[in-house]
Amino acid sequence: MTKQQNEQLIETYDEEGNKVTFELIDIVTVDDIEYALLLPADSKESDEEGEILVMRLKKEGEEFSFEAIEDDAEFNKIAEYIEELEDEIDE
């Protein structure tokens, strides 16, 4: 596997303390809140297409963290925004 030069990999830990690596696809802002679009790095190494995860991006000083989106209404709003972006790109 060759890495793209603009590929941005992020390592974080899941709920069980396991290290997980993601590729940062993009950061989008919806209602003044930033969200990270993340692709599990191991999905690029397999033949499977990975599922993009959307996480709320929090910045505290120089540190960044990711939070799961628990609210269905918030998640649906972000999903609709991302679909609109994809439609614009496809046109």
N, C-alpha and C positions, 0 to 999 in steps of 0.2 A: 504494500500500500504506500502510495506517495502522498505526502501532505501538501495541501495548497499553502502558498505562502501567506495568504490572508486568513487562513483558518485560525480561529481563536478558541482554544480549548480551556475549559474551566473544570477544576476538580472540586468536588464538594462531598458531603457525607449524607447518606440517607438516614431514615429514622432508626435503623438498626446499627448505625455507626460504620457502615460499609462505604469505602471510597468509590465514588461514581464520577466518570468523566463525561462531560458534555461538550458539544461544539456549539458555540454561541452563533446562532443564525442571524439574529437581528434584535434590536431593542425598539419597541414601539411605545408611544405615549398615548394613553386614553384617559380623558378627564384629569389631566395633570399628574397621572400616576404612570410610572415606567414599568414595562413588562418585558421580560426576556423570553425570546423564543429559543428553545434549547433542543438539540438533537442528541440522543445518547450516542457517544462516540463508538460504542461497540456495534451499533447498527450499521455503521459504514464498513466494518470489517466483515460483516456477514452478507448473505444474499438478500436478507430481509430488508424491507423498507422500514426505517424507524419511525416511530410516532413522535411528532414534535410536541414538546411540553411547553406550557406557558406558565411562567412563574412571576410573581410580583417581585420587582427589584427594589431593594432597600439599600440606601447608602448612609453609612454612619461614619463621618470623618473620611478616612481613606479606605475604609473597609466596605465591601459589598456583601450582601447576603440575599438569598432567595427565599420567598415565602410561598407556600401553596395557596391557591385561590380556593377558599372554602365556599364562598357565596355563589350560588348558581347564576343569579342575575348578573353579577360582576363578570363571571366567566363567559356567559352568553354574549354580553356586550363586547368583550374583547374578541371572541370568536367571530362575531359579525364584522367587526372592524378589519380583522385579518382577511376574511373572505372578500371584503370590498377591495382591499389592497391587491389580492390575487387577481380579482376580476379586472382591475385597472392594468395590471401587468400583462394579462393575457390579451388585452385589446390592442 
